[in-house]
Amino acid sequence: MKVIVKTVFFGAVLAATIGLARSEPATSAGYKKADIKQMLRGAHSAQDYRALAEYFSTQQKKFEQKALVEKQEWERRSQDVTGPAAKYPRPVDSSRNRFEYFSYEADQMNQQAVKYQALAEKSQ
């Protein structure tokens, strides 16, 4: 009985979030960590996998945008590495580290999106 109730509840939550995601693409990234963990554990259908792939794709785009902004800041800061900007930690190094972090996270999100898109296609 508990399994049926949990399955129905998860299906209702997933259907509601997918409906919101389709009407407003910006809300697809509005999941909480707990929601994503639950979706990852409970995903079994092509629709579930597509929702996860869409979420990870949205996250990838956000990280790519952050990396682009940080790359511009890195380039701006690399023009001046003298005076106070020469002391450790240099602002240019901080910008480079943030750029590398955002690029890495974008790549990780892309891998997850590709994985769940493949699972969605496979389970059809």
PEURNOR-V40792 format. One line per field, one symbol per residue. psi: psi as a letter, one per 20 degrees, with the letter a starting at -180 (. if undefined). Layout:
psi = ???
This chain:
psi = ghgggggggggggggghgghhhhohhihjjqrghgggghghjpirhgghhggggghgghghghhghhgghgghghghihokrchiiqppqhhhgggghghghgghggghgggggghgghghhj.
